[in-house]
Amino acid sequence: MGTAFLVGAGPGEKDLITVKGLELVKNADVLIYDNLISDSLLDETKPSCIKIYVGKSSGHHSKKQSEINEILIDCTKKYHMVVRLKGGDPFVFGRGGEEVLALQAAGLRFKLIPGVTSAVAVPENVGIPVTHRLSSRSFHVITGHTADHHIDFSQYAALNGTLVFLMGLSGIETLTGQLMDGGMDGSTPAAVISRGFSPDERKIVGTLSDIAQKARKKKILPPSIIVIGETAAYDFTYRHHSLRLGTVGTDLFCSRLKSALNGYFADVTRLCKISLVINEAEKARLTAELENIFKYSWLVFASQNAVKLFFDIADEISFDRRRLSDVKFAVIGSATAAALKKYGYIADLVPESFTSLALAEKLKDYITNGQKILSVRAVTGTDEMDKVFEKHHITCNKMTLYDSVGTLTYHTDIINSCNCIVFASASGVRRFFEELAHQKIVLNDHIDFICIGKVTADELTKHGISKHITADIHNVDGIIKELERRYEI
């Protein structure tokens, strides 16, 4: 019998979980997690950790609560350390109480680890305090919906202090209307904060009488927090010389860039989300090659995504990693080397220039006696590495394991208000401009463009953007150095 830890993950960003909570995540045998948990936080688990997604979002439930309770009980009986990771705090509308009651009824051990609640943290992050000595000496956290019965929001109109509604966006017209019916002044300040602490965070401000209309007009999406009261009019943010920066990349890249820019005056918004799609045929090929891994002397990873997907697939088939003991690793870039290190392996070769061509030119000097290479990369990767290997008669089995798809976020109305757009990959450039063309969006001339590397820059040139900046160091640190050189942030 093990112990179940109900852990609050905080409001979104990895570094807002408690030290104790992160320690438990890193050592969990099983991680049962909800929606809105940061991918970078999930990456902190040990390789052998079993991850079980049971998330809920508006209108979409992966599992019923009764099923989640059964999963939690079953895992606690089988494994030593089970972490039930919940967004915010487990007991602020997180159904932590129901799960504790289930564990108690089953006679199982559990511990409770508090988390920073989004009810306070999300408004604060955009400059809204939930209390202020001069205008609000209390705050009330209220659920915006319940499956069990109809809520009469007019009953909250007489409360003093700030009203914070969680999960209320879908019924915001009813919520605000009933508060006014209950006697609350329509001129009372109000705000809606959408997707707090994510790359897609947005804030809309107004009054009780018009905030619903503004939220619909701006196409604000859940999850959102609604703040009503005098403090909603405050803006405790420092915006002097703030750079409006748009990003195009994966969740991992956009989150890392936004976190790295926390100490700067930059307003970071994700404009296009790049998602990975597994090539199932190539996955089957890789699975087969893992059984014959002894044939290869080198494993080449072209990106952090390639590293993660390789080990995900290896774990799916319970691949014995000891069989990699005679294999050497070559990677493109320091970030990819760091991703590999998380799985317990040190890269044997990292080229000074973070390109596939530089890696191939360097790796060719290490290949002897007909040694073979297994390369894991994206479908849309450059063929420069292939040409070098072919020229020098080096056998490389290339696995084009994944492709990317791009989706413009709901920030299309602010794309042309960005001072600068950052691209993390050539495929991201392609997907971004495909989406722009599809939605008939024309970019303004004043926007600057920063690319993570030469291949990305070349792709931008193909799309008619000849004036752009390429980072000298092809990672997040390199991009920040370019931003420091060109902007006051």
DRENLOVEX-854535 format. One record per residue (C-alpha): x, z, y. Coordinates in steps of 0.001 Angstrom, whole numbers, padded with zeros to 6 digits, always signed. Example, Ala and Ser with C-alpha at 12.3 -4.5 7.8 and 13.67 -1.06 7.14 Angstrom:
DRENLOVEX-854535
+012300+007800-004500 +013670+007140-001060 
//
This chain:
DRENLOVEX-854535
+000000+000000+000000 +001275-000885+003443 +000357-000137+007029 -001702-002248+009418 -000551-002279+013036 -003149-003323+015603 -000930-004670+018358 -001889-005803+021849 +000038-008976+022701 -000587-008686+026426 -002098-011331+028705 -000220-014396+027469 +003495-014678+028189 +005898-013474+025505 +007738-011085+027788 +004531-009188+028644 +004137-007694+025181 +005397-004116+024886 +008855-003456+023467 +007240-001685+020507 +004850-004569+019913 +007650-007146+019904 +009674-005026+017486 +006741-005001+015066 +006202-008776+015409 +009867-009386+014564 +009650-007285+011399 +006146-008144+010174 +005632-009236+006585 +002261-010684+007589 +001108-011659+011072 -002650-012067+011565 -003130-013508+015024 -005802-014594+017458 -006313-017448+019858 -004214-017436+023077 -001116-015964+021416 +002004-017617+022844 +003843-019976+020475 +007122-018506+021688 +005919-015075+020533 +005034-016444+017096 +008556-017869+016895 +009907-014297+017019 +008765-013590+013457 +011257-013527+010596 +011332-016712+008473 +009601-015070+005509 +006665-013806+007566 +003244-015064+006459 +001228-016179+009499 -002559-016253+009335 -004580-017682+012228 -008046-016172+012722 -008610-017101+016364 -011845-017284+018289 -012581-019333+021380 -015758-020184+023216 -018078-021854+020710 -015409-022077+018002 -014694-019316+015503 -011983-019863+012904 -013206-016840+010945 -016193-014498+011135 -015331-010912+012006 -016313-009767+008516 -013863-012306+007062 -011092-011103+009375 -011730-007538+008245 -011386-008601+004598 -008158-010492+005285 -006731-007457+007078 -007696-005114+004250 -006394-007448+001516 -003042-007980+003253 -002565-004263+003952 -003041-003539+000252 -000434-006143-000737 +002264-006007+001963 +004369-003299+003592 +003991-004198+007282 +000916-006081+008488 +000648-006864+012191 -002774-007710+013573 -001843-009349+016883 -004609-009531+019479 -004502-010909+023017 -004489-008345+025831 -005341-004927+024434 -007081-004633+021047 -009784-002377+022451 -010754-004202+025640 -013432-006463+024124 -010997-007305+021341 -013103-005963+018443 -010263-003650+017545 -012777-000901+016894 -014551-002915+014191 -011262-003582+012417 -010218+000071+012551 -013560+001128+011083 -013042-001360+008238 -009541-000009+007549 -010831+003566+007621 -013623+002718+005197 -011041+001181+002851 -008818+004272+003082 -005850+002309+004459 -003109+003373+006862 -003013+001966+010382 -001373+002467+013773 -002535+001366+017217 -000142-000249+019711 -001668-000747+023195 -001267-003981+025133 -001465-004994+028779 -005089-005973+029332 -005819-009342+030888 -008608-007725+032923 -005975-006263+035253 -002916-008444+034626 -004435-011907+035116 -005946-011206+038565 -002744-009425+039605 -000626-012409+038572 -002446-014607+041113 -002357-011983+043859 -005664-010177+043338 -005536-006373+042915 -008475-004819+041084 -008267-001742+043328 -007119-001110+046890 -007325+002190+048775 -008975+000562+051795 -011597-001522+050020 -012061-000630+046342 -011434+002731+044705 -012721+001724+041273 -013055-001276+039012 -015407-002104+036173 -014587-004381+033248 -017678-006085+031851 -018187-008574+029045 -019651-011859+030240 -021540-012535+027026 -022576-010932+023787 -023992-012372+020602 -026318-009419+020074 -028577-009336+023130 -029258-010757+026567 -027323-009156+029430 -029111-008269+032648 -026269-008621+035164 -028434-007346+038026 -027804-003794+036773 -024185-004073+037954 -025061-005091+041521 -025206-001491+042753 -021795-000506+041386 -019098+000306+043912 -015686-001223+043495 -014452-004421+041849 -016340-006131+039043 -014175-007918+036459 -016060-010110+033982 -014349-011354+030836 -015708-014332+028885 -018389-015119+031449 -017596-018654+032570 -020234-020401+030461 -022970-018371+032149 -021458-017981+035605 -024564-019342+037364 -026761-016750+035647 -024214-013986+036251 -023842-014585+039986 -027552-015301+040470 -028618-012052+038847 -026093-010043+040857 -027622-011434+044048 -031120-010787+042668 -030002-007194+042152 -029116-006856+045802 -025434-007836+046016 -024588-009744+049178 -023965-013448+048581 -020983-013313+050961 -019116-010893+048697 -015650-012353+047875 -015289-013809+044388 -012630-015562+042328 -012271-017276+038972 -008903-017330+037216 -008617-019764+034331 -006071-019605+031488 -004029-016843+033044 -000273-016771+032391 -000388-020169+030694 +001151-023401+032001 -002437-024375+032921 -003281-021329+035062 -005678-021947+037977 -007396-019821+040611 -010579-020701+042498 -011742-018459+045359 -015047-018302+047178 -018030-016025+047548 -020656-014746+045165 -023045-017437+046378 -020752-020441+045895 -018116-019509+043278 -020165-020933+040381 -020532-024296+042108 -016805-024371+042975 -015812-023560+039405 -017969-026384+038022 -016768-028857+040648 -013125-028102+039842 -013882-028330+036099 -012522-024867+035404 -012237-024242+031673 -012355-021083+029540 -010917-018615+028917 -011493-017397+032445 -011817-014109+034285 -014333-013646+037099 -013508-011118+039840 -016205-010058+042300 -015653-007601+045131 -013699-007146+048351 -010308-007302+046589 -011014-010866+045428 -010304-011952+049013 -006722-010654+048885 -003845-012999+048166 -000806-010868+047336 +001443-013836+046638 +004502-014953+048517 +004324-018713+048999 +006985-019423+051611 +008766-022670+050717 +006905-022716+047396 +007587-025832+045353 +004616-027356+043562 +006047-028490+040260 +004219-030478+037572 +005454-030511+033969 +005002-032949+031109 +005981-031560+027737 +005140-029459+024715 +003804-025905+024906 +007268-024613+024077 +009047-026560+026813 +006470-025905+029535 +006325-022181+028747 +010120-021857+028769 +010456-023688+032065 +007716-021628+033680 +009278-018382+032417 +012728-019451+033611 +011295-020116+037083 +009692-016666+037390 +012395-015565+039811 +011955-018622+042024 +009329-019703+044519 +007813-022437+042424 +004166-023048+041542 +004356-024563+038037 +001442-026534+036603 +001340-028470+033347 +000007-031964+034019 +000196-033453+030549 +000268-031570+027265 +002402-033209+024593 +001308-032303+021071 +003042-033120+017814 +001401-035059+014991 +002956-034879+011534 +003690-038151+009763 +002245-037258+006348 +004084-040035+004500 +007409-038872+005925 +006518-035266+005151 +006041-036250+001507 +009406-038053+001575 +011129-035008+003029 +009528-032756+000425 +010970-034982-002288 +014413-035070-000662 +014530-031281-000462 +014557-031282-004236 +017704-033442-004030 +019358-031734-001092 +022645-031545-003016 +023128-035277-002264 +023624-034586+001440 +026654-033185+003250 +025062-033077+006716 +021625-032259+008113 +021007-033733+011580 +018291-032380+013865 +017357-034351+016974 +015230-031626+018583 +013892-028083+018373 +010655-029537+017014 +012568-031196+014180 +014148-027855+013238 +010835-026020+013215 +008971-028664+011233 +011790-028963+008678 +011720-025254+007879 +007914-025107+007988 +007796-027790+005295 +010571-026103+003321 +008639-022828+003373 +005438-024571+002259 +007112-025548-001023 +008997-022229-001331 +012305-024041-000985 +015274-021849-001921 +017409-021847+001236 +020487-020860-000723 +020625-024515-001703 +021649-025281+001890 +024876-023300+001525 +027009-026445+001122 +025246-028415+003869 +026582-028649+007428 +024358-028940+010488 +024634-031267+013475 +022192-030943+016382 +021530-032552+019738 +021745-029903+022426 +022179-026180+022895 +018432-025512+022724 +018242-027162+019299 +021272-025125+018188 +019487-021966+019350 +016351-022968+017413 +018456-023468+014280 +020117-020077+014754 +016706-018388+014585 +016541-019511+010961 +019951-018012+010226 +022153-021113+010528 +024927-021884+013003 +025275-025521+014069 +028591-026988+012901 +028498-029784+015466 +026940-029934+018943 +028085-032844+021148 +029091-032102+024745 +026584-034712+025910 +023135-033924+024519 +022260-037444+023298 +021838-039041+019884 +024586-041536+020715 +027071-038769+021547 +026188-036932+018343 +026620-040052+016222 +029960-040940+017821 +031284-037467+017124 +029763-037032+013677 +031202-040298+012355 +034689-038765+012550 +033629-035938+010237 +032132-038088+007476 +034487-038657+004560 +034371-039990+000999 +030936-041553+001229 +029190-038376+002381 +025494-038766+003161 +023390-037595+006091 +019778-036468+006185 +018365-036880+009715 +015095-035335+010936 +013637-036718+014157 +010594-038138+015952 +009003-041514+015248 +009714-042667+018789 +013381-041656+018890 +016107-044043+020046 +017969-046186+017465 +021423-045587+019022 +022412-043180+016247 +021356-045671+013566 +023536-048405+015084 +026636-046194+015058 +026112-045204+011441 +025477-048794+010373 +028622-049985+012158 +030739-047441+010306 +028931-047887+006957 +027637-044309+006911 +024592-043604+004751 +021877-041829+006714 +018410-041129+005343 +016251-040955+008454 +013045-038890+008357 +010753-039826+011282 +008775-036684+010701 +006537-036494+013737 +005055-038383+016646 +003577-037156+019897 +000243-037525+021630 -000346-036844+025308 -003402-035368+026975 -003731-034942+030716 -004833-031406+031478 -007773-030758+033774 -005322-030706+036697 -005729-034422+037396 -007005-033549+040876 -003670-031984+041844 -001197-034445+040280 -000625-036127+043638 -000173-032797+045400 +002949-032071+043341 +006314-032250+045075 +008040-032977+041785 +007180-033814+038161 +009516-032808+035308 +009642-034796+032060 +011022-033253+028864 +011179-036398+026703 +010881-040163+026693 +007762-039926+024553 +006276-037604+027161 +006886-040249+029834 +005104-042867+027732 +002120-040666+026970 +001811-039530+030595 +001664-043052+031983 -000700-044165+029221 -003071-041401+030290 -002672-042257+033976 -003574-045871+033250 -006536-044835+031108 -007925-042630+033882 -006937-045083+036631 -004787-042558+038490 -002173-043960+040895 +000788-041755+041782 +001673-041106+045415 +005022-042337+046704 +006211-038905+047854 +006564-037395+044369 +010076-036709+043027 +010847-037012+039327 +013320-035017+037217 +014236-036040+033659 +015834-033861+031011 +018272-036628+030015 +019279-040270+030235 +016931-041536+027501 +013993-039939+029326 +015201-041400+032622 +015491-044885+031093 +011892-044635+029908 +010785-043645+033402 +012545-046713+034804 +010601-048898+032345 +007412-047566+033930 +008463-048642+037404 +009988-045364+038626 +013532-046309+039553 +014166-043349+041851 +014570-040247+039723 +016917-037361+039009 +018580-036750+035649 +019760-033263+034718 +023499-033046+034033 +022813-030488+031315 +019987-031697+029088 +017938-028504+028807 +015817-026109+030889 +018913-024629+032577 +020014-028113+033636 +016608-028840+035143 +016654-025587+037112 +020093-026436+038513 +018710-029745+039777 +015771-027942+041362 +018116-025471+043055 +020211-028303+044464 +017271-030166+045982 +014685-027555+046975 +014516-024142+048605 +013083-022116+045743 
//
